[in-house]
Amino acid sequence: MESLLQAFVTAFRLLTSFDADLVEIVLLSLRVSLMAVFLAALVGLPLGGWLAIARFPGRRIVIATLNAMMGLPPVVVGLIVYLLLSRAGPLGWLGWLFTPTAMVVAQFLLIMPLVAALSRQALEDLFEEYDALFRSLRVGTLGVVQTLLYEGRHRLLTTLLAGYGRAIAEVGAVIIVGGNIAHVTRVMTTAIALETSKGDLPLALGLGIVLLFISLLLNALAALGQTRASETVTP
């Protein structure tokens, strides 16, 4: 009991003193996950908006596939990216394996389907409210998607926060493609797993506290985004 209490005391000392190793790990985690979410938003939001308004044969199959991809096992995604980026793989010439870039790619593949699927659902509900107006004004597909993305920005913020939460909490894929290399690809989740296995509880607890704080902050922002979305005036 005393050793556990001492570990908590040491963990808070690391946090309050801005321990160099802890800060480095946290900043790398934030940078990798933010980049993955940014790329997922660039692809997933327009894709979700297009699926919300498009009507074509096989649409339900595409949506069902996208929804199924939301539950992709992270270790499987990590393995796929590893095979692609390994020296014997088709993209091995890029030299991205065991770099933060490879971690961004893995997280992007994990959260892009989630962003696309959730944004499609949110924007499809919004499209039903604006459909008559779009028809009367004869707005083209691109204009409709742009309008929906703007009008649904508060709802989409919640979607992006959900994607970021999954990205920053991911461990399986990033440890496969990143290698958990100190000062290069070691992020919060992989560091927590490593330090716990080594018995270095203070650093693991310090990183766990930061990760928990980020999770609570994301939930608070998501709740705020839902509140703002519900207060949006519809035509």
N, C-alpha and C positions, 0 to 999 in steps of 0.2 A: 504493500500500500504506500509506504514511504517513497519507494523508488518511482512509483507511478506519479505521485504528487510532485516529486522532484523533476520528473520529466516534463510535467505541465509548466512548472515554474521556469525551467530552462527554455521551453518552447516560447513562452511569453517574453522572455528576455531576448530571444532571437528576433521576435517580431518587433519589439520596441526599439531594439538597437539597429534594426534594418541590416541584419546579417547579410553579408555579400553573397554567399551561396544561395540563400533563400530568395533574395531579391532577384538574382540572375535567373533562377528557375521560374519564379512567378512571371517575370517579364517575358521570358521565352514562351511560356504557356499562353499568355495573353496575346502575344504577337502571332503565334501560329494559329490560334483559334479565330482571332479576328480576321486574319487573311482568308481562312477557309470559309468563314461566314460571308465575307465580302464577295468572294467568287461564287458561292452558292446563291447569294442574292442576285448576282448578275445573270445567272442562268435560270435559277428556280423561280424567281418572281415573274419574269416574262412568260416562262413556260406555263406556270400556274394560271396566269391571266389569259393566255391563249386557250388553254384547255377549258377554262371557265365559260368561254363564249363560242368555241368552235363546235361544230356538229359534223361529224364524219363517220363513216363505217368503221367499227372497231374502237370507237372512242371509249366505251365502257371497259374494254380489255386494256387499253392504255392506262386508264385511271386505276383499274384494279392492280395492274402491274406496278404502277407508281406507289400505290398504297402498300403493296407487299414489300417494296424495296425500303420502306421506312423501317422495317424490322430486320434489315440486313445484319448478320452477325459481324461485329467489328473485326474479329480475328480472321474471318473469311476475306473481308475487304482488305485487311492488312496483307494477307497472303497473296491476293491477286496483285496488289500494287508492288509487293516484293518481287513477284515473278516478272512483272513488266519492267521493273527498274533494275533488276539484277544484271550482271554482266552478260549473261546468256539470254536475257530478255530482249524484246524488240525496242525498248527504250533505254537499254543499258548505256548507250553512248552519251546520254545526258549527264550521267554521273550524279544523279540525285539521291541514290540510295544512302541511307544513314545520314541524311541531312534534314534540316527543318523543312525544306521544300517537299521532300517525300512525305513528311507528316502532314503538311498542308493538303497535299493531293489525297491522302487517305481520309482525312477529316472531311474534305470537300465531297468525296464520293459517299460518305456516310450521311451527311446532312442535306445535300442537294435534293434527294428525293423527298425528304421530310419538308423542306421549304416549299418545294413545288406542290406537293400534295395538300399541305395545309393552306397555302395561299390559293390554290384552285378552289377549295371548299369555301373559303371566306369570300373570294371574289365572285364566285358563282351566286352566292346569296345576294351580294351587292348588285350583280348584273340584273337579277330579276326585278330589283327596285328601279333601276335606271333604263331598262330595256325599251319601254315605250318612248322615253325621251330620246334615246339613241336613234330609234327608228324614225321618229319625226324629224330629226335633224340630219338623218342620213349620214351618220358618222361611220367612217371606215373601221376596219378591224384594228389597225394600229392605234387610231385615235381612241377607240373603245378601251383597249388594253391600257393605254397611258392614263386615261381618265379613271379607270378602276383602280389602278395602282396608286394614283394620287388620293382619290377619295377614300380608299381603304387603307391608308398609310398607318393609322393607329392599330387596326387589326393585324396588319402585316408586321408591325413592330413586335407584337406578341409572338408571331411565327419565327421571326429572326432570333428573338431571345431564346425560344425553345431550341432552335438549332445551335445557338452558341452554348447553351447549357449542355447539350449532348456532346458537342465538340470538346469543350474544356474538361469534361469529366471522362473522356475516352482514354482507355489504357491499352486495350488489346492490339488495336491496329497500329498505334504510334510506337509501341515498343518493338513491333516486328520491323517496321520500315525505318524507324529512327535509331534503334539499337540501344537507346538509353545511355548515350555517351556523355560523360561528365563535361560540362561547359560547352557542349555542342548540341545535343538533342535531348537532354534530360529536362522533362517537364514535371509539373506537380504530381500528376497521377503515377507516372513511372517512378519518380523519386520517392513517393510515399511507399510504394510497393517494395522498392529496393531497401530503403532505410529501415522499414519494419522488419524485413527478413534479416537485416544485419544487426537488429537490436538497437539501432540509433533512434529511439523514440522521440527525443526532443525535436529534431528536424522534421520527422514524419508528422508529429502533432502540429508543429507550426504551419507546415504546408496544408495539413488537413483543416486547420482553423481558417486559413485564407480561402481555401476551396469552398468551405461551408459558408463563409461570408459572401463569396461571389454568388453561390447558389441562392442564398436568401435575397441578395440584391436583385438578381435576375427575376425571381418570383415577384418581388415587390414592383419592379418595373413592368412585368407582364400584367399584373393586376391593374396597375395604373393605365396601361395601354388599353385594356378591356373596358375600363371605366370611361376613358376618353372616346372609345369607339361607340359605346352605348349612348353617349351624349351627342354624337354627331347628328346633325339634322339632315334627314333624308328628304328628297323632293316629293 
